[in-house]
Amino acid sequence: MRVALVSSGLVPVPPIKGGAVEEYVYQLSRHLRKLGVDAVVIDANYNSEKIIYENINGAEIVKVPTLKPFTSFKKRIIGELLFGRAVAKYINEESYDIVHANTAWAGFALAIHRHTRRTLQGFIYTCHNPLWPEDTVHAREKIVRLVESYTMKSANTVIALNRTMYRALIKKAKVDKRKTIIVPNGVDIEYFKPGLKDGQVLKRYGLKEQEYILFVGRISPEKGPHILLRAFKQIMNEIPKSIKLIIVGPLTGAFGTTELSQYTKIMLKYAKKNLNGRVIFTGAIDRNDLRILYSNAYCTVLPSLVEAFPMILLETMASGTPPIGSAAGGIPDIIIDGVNGILFRKGDWKNLAEKLLVLIQDKAFRDRLARNARRCVEEVYSWKLVASNLAKLYKALR
């Protein structure tokens, strides 16, 4: 059985510094192939007109020629649509039993191709869009919803990452619940794990083991770093002065740009004025550094206003570091409050400050959450288990 796992075409697979969808297809290829499924990632090649074949850590990757994406929003959409068309052309010339798409515009191109050419007999779409559970969205997102709704209605099967997304897709996208199933994201529990030591990485960022609070994600309003900065300011004088806050993630407005976003500039200015040098902005870092930071943090905070299924939570839990997350989107589907992590009210920096203070002042509680978090990902979210469930789905559609 041959399966084409389609990325966005915007971030190279495997991703080095961010790219949740790209990490998803990369890990699926690796773990599905261990189960005997011929799963191939379809990615973009912008540098030549040749098809490139690669095997990276057991993942089979095919890069098809397409036009290079642009930085502006509209041009990036066009770039992803063109990538989707290039994927459709490639698949027409090859023999794949299943095509598994994961992003709005590439998926839309494949859905149109399926409708007009009567091809892609086994078509699956995983919805990673975190805005579906939201009741109010901006005009641009309304267009994305129309596009994704068309793709999901065209698919044989739609995968929701959790119960929250499942309910939202059925209610708002009007997807037939008979063809909608829940399969969560996974995490590499051998790569992200407790007890990883690398003093050079910590030294590089001026950190000590379990003496920093970690944030990982885009520096953008929807990820909520402004909420975390205000909460940290609130408790700064009540916690040991050695404890720092480290903000890990791209400082630019969009992939492929080098200019700081206006939001990032505001965050940097706020930190400089109010937080006495106890906040470090690293920018994007590679995954090896990231796993060291996860493994040695006191806790990881995800203060997002919208989320589908954040892999950051699984990575920190696998690292034996308890998460604190907002009660937004699919986060409460992962964090069981007081058991494997802590939840706080979405957008409420005062409530976050209270929860942080409790955790920092009660190490026994922190350590219990850490153990439960690791056990949870081992039992529910390992890529081996997720890939096994998807292999059964592919077989049923074949």
Secondary structure, DSSP 8 states (H G I E B T S, - for coil): -EEEEE--SSS-SS-SS--HHHHHHHHHHHHHHHTT-EEEEEEEE-S-SS-EEEEETTEEEEEEE-----SSHHHHHHHHHHHHHHHHHHHHHS--SEEEE-SHHHHHHHHHHHHHH---SSEEEE---TTTT-S---HHHHHHHHHHHHHHHHSSEEEESSHHHHHHHHHHS---GGGEEE----B-TTTS-TT---HHHHHHTT--TT-EEEEES-SSGGG-HHHHHHHHHHHGGGS-TT-EEEEES--BSSTT--SB-HHHHHHHHHHHHHSTT-EEEEES--HHHHHHHHHH-SEEEE--SS-S--HHHHHHHHTT--EEEES-TTHHHH--BTTTBEEE-TT-HHHHHHHHHHHHH-HHHHHHHHHHHHHHIIIIIBHHHHHHHHHHHHHHH-
